[in-house]
Amino acid sequence: MKGIILIMDGMGDRPLKEIGYKTPLEAAKTPNMDKMAEMGITGIMDSIAPGIIPGSDTAHLSILGYNPYEVYTGRGPFEASGVGVDVMPGDIAFRCNFSTMDDEGIVTDRRAGRIRDRTDEIIQTLNEMTFDKYPNLKIIFKESTGHRAVLVLRDEGLSDKVSDADPKVEGNSPKEVVSLDGSKESMKTADILNLIVSKSYEMLKEHPVNIERINNNEPPANVIIPRGAGEVPDVEEINKKYNLNSACIAETGLIMGICRFAGMDIIEMEDVTGGVDTNLDNIVDTILNQVNNTDHDFFLINIDGADEAGHDGNLKEKLEFIEKVDDVVMSKLLDLEDVYLFLTADHSTPISVMNHSADPVPVLIKGPEVRTDDVNKFNEIDVAKGGLCRIRGSDVMNIMMDLMNNSQKFGA
């Protein structure tokens, strides 16, 4: 028996006045997800624990059966691994944004207009960066999806105990990176990061890609802002942990990185840009091909667009994306046989908050011999009445392994 955990990133939300005090998932037309709810069992889930606001990284770790408080060292290493950087013990990795900064040093767009094209040309320039002050330092940049990139520092005497440069909101300068523990290693790392932010602007402000963007009235990607420092973590392979042959289908480098650290096969897809404009036909075709034509028996799937719309506070885009996923993806997964499908979100990204929240997310399980409940709508409110009641992310793999007849009895 095969199993799928399908995570619609950031799908959860809060009731909004402009749509009659419904959540976007309540207001959206989702006949296929509603049918799945009717066919299966439902509930709500705290990805980590009640009241804890999860990151996408810590939420996915929890859902995959890992204790994020033990294995999470920061977002950077997962993002770097996900985009193909061969991180090594001792490396310090960071997640970065291509951002827009003006001549006064003020960040005017943290995502550089959500740049999607030609970031590889910008990265090629950044990878020429060196500092006489640190002659043995290896600086590795790599583009991720959209406005995202990664940075890996390789040298002796580095530390991940440093703050972020990200100002979090436009209208501020990049934050000065500082040591968090007062060690010489973290002070050295903080100094390097501050130099990188400053030098990236000098290298990129007149880059040909940015000159073209300015001429097209688009925000230039003229500064790199790192955050999410982390050392390379030690993660037990999921295939050994649960006796699986697992694979990951995802759009973003972060999720691919988490799954790569977990020892899962990464299924590459073409023509998938991420966000609300992603190629859902390509994603669902990849899912069906993998489920029907490979030896993989377990899949982690992440679809990202609802989260992006939530962060942008764009209700229309979130509604439309949820409906599009239902129409394009769920319609084809509805009739899968001999497969257990666990549908959920990793966290809520409410339109009104424009960031993650601790609100629990809806879940459903559809598959052979699953006990059903009386719920026939898939949204945050209706599924709270479901037979699964309220679970945590750390319960998901145990539930799935039991359904897939892949669990061991505890006790005599």
Buried (B, 14 or more C-beta within 10 A) or exposed (E): EBBBBBBBBBBBBBBBEEBEEBBBBBBBEBBBBBBBBBBBBBBBBBBBEEEBBBBBBBBBBBBBBBEBEEBBBBBBBBBBBBBBBEBEEEBBBBBBBBBBBBEEEBBBBBBBBBBBEBBEEBBEBBEEBEEEEBEEBEBBBBBBBBBBBBBBBBBEEBBBBBBBBBBEEEEEBBBEBBBBEEEEBBBBBBBBBBBBBEBBBEBBBEBEBBEEBBEEEBBBBBBBBBBBBBBBBEBEEBBEBBEBEBBBBBBBBBBBBBBBBBBBBBBEBEEBBBBBBBBBEBBBEBBBEBBEEBEBBBBBBBBBBBBBBBBBBBBEBBBBBBBBBBBBBBBBBBEBEEBBBBBBBBBBBBBBBEBBBBBBBBBBBBBEEBEBBEBBBBBBBBBBBBBBEBBBBBBBBEBBBEBBEBBEEEEE
